[in-house]
């Protein structure tokens, strides 16, 4: 596969091949929708679940930054001709990982621990993409995504200091983690093939999924906990 040519500006984007434009728009819509929906169903409601003023303060920061990520992707989308209404959960179904019924603080901490790790892998890929305005948005969000994942690790570590908290964290992992491998999409995906053809993404869904499972196992092991067994074969 030849190395794709960099597209450095929105003006160059408008003159790029239609398939390239389609690939970029798909990615931007997906991120704009899912950043917004995740903030609505997980991050903002978690403020009420946080047990202390300090935890509420940090959760407010997480919610603010997740809404901010939506704003950045949406602003880029509008610059490349995507209607604002197309970048909402009303027009595009959010990822299935957001269907988890959040009810407790340990559940939210596990979501930050594991789902934001998955998002880091996606952003790592986009931070190298051939469309520089999208690459710049990804690079701008990366420090905040790392903070969100660290937030999850820190609060899960704190919860695990008690037997009750450790059990709650392990229970949340057991129920939430099986939803996460699907985050990376199907094996031999036509969309992923198109993304890689144009340098929008660097890796196959299967490679990213395998990397995620390795990192997630190492992360949970640091807490002295375990991941539930899942079917590790990528979805066909």
C-alpha positions, 0 to 999 in steps of 0.5 A, spaced: 500 500 500 502 506 497 503 511 503 497 516 502 499 524 501 498 528 506 492 533 506 494 539 510 488 544 510 481 544 509 482 547 502 486 541 500 481 537 503 475 540 498 479 538 492 481 531 495 478 524 492 471 523 494 473 517 497 478 520 502 473 525 504 468 520 505 473 516 510 474 523 514 467 525 514 465 518 517 471 518 522 469 525 524 461 524 525 463 518 529 467 521 534 463 527 535 457 523 536 460 518 541 464 524 545 457 527 546 453 521 548 458 518 552 458 525 556 451 525 557 450 518 559 456 517 563 460 523 565 455 528 567 451 523 571 457 521 574 458 527 578 452 526 582 455 519 584 462 521 586 462 520 593 466 527 595 467 534 593 474 532 590 471 526 586 466 531 584 471 536 582 475 531 578 468 528 575 466 535 573 473 536 569 472 529 565 465 531 563 467 538 561 473 535 557 468 530 554 463 535 552 469 539 549 472 533 545 465 533 541 465 541 540 472 540 537 470 534 532 463 538 531 467 544 529 472 541 524 466 537 521 462 543 520 468 546 516 469 540 512 461 540 510 458 536 515 451 538 517 451 540 525 445 535 525 449 529 522 453 529 528 448 528 534 446 521 537 439 523 533 442 522 527 447 516 528 447 511 533 452 511 538 457 505 540 454 499 544 459 501 549 454 506 552 448 502 553 451 500 560 446 502 565 451 506 569 448 506 577 454 506 581 461 510 582 465 504 582 462 502 575 464 509 573 471 508 575 471 502 571 468 505 565 474 510 565 479 505 567 477 501 561 473 505 556 478 511 556 484 506 555 480 503 548 479 511 546 486 512 547 488 507 542 483 510 537 486 517 538 493 514 538 492 512 531 488 518 529 494 522 531 498 520 525 493 521 520 494 524 513 488 529 514 492 534 518 486 538 521 483 531 524 490 529 526 491 536 530 484 535 533 486 528 536 493 530 538 489 536 542 485 531 545 490 526 547 492 529 554 485 529 556 484 522 554 490 520 558 487 524 564 481 520 564 484 513 564 488 515 569 482 518 573 479 511 572 486 507 575 487 512 581 479 511 583 479 504 582 486 503 586 483 507 592 476 503 591 480 497 592 483 499 598 477 496 602 474 489 601 467 492 599 470 496 594 475 491 591 469 487 590 465 492 587 470 494 582 471 487 580 464 486 579 463 492 574 469 489 570 466 483 570 459 486 567 462 492 563 469 489 560 465 484 555 462 490 551 469 493 550 472 489 544 466 490 540 469 498 540 474 496 535 469 494 530 469 488 525 475 484 522 476 485 515 472 491 515 471 495 509 471 501 512 477 500 516 480 498 509 478 504 506 481 508 512 488 505 512 488 506 504 487 513 505 492 514 511 486 516 516 487 510 520 494 506 521 492 499 523 487 494 522 481 493 527 484 486 529 491 489 531 488 494 535 483 489 539 489 485 540 493 491 543 487 493 547 486 486 550 494 486 552 494 493 555 487 492 559 490 485 562 496 489 564 492 494 567 487 490 571 493 486 573 496 492 577 490 492 581 490 485 583 484 484 579 482 480 573 478 480 566 473 476 565 474 470 559 471 473 553 471 470 545 478 473 543 477 472 536 475 478 532 468 478 530 467 476 523 
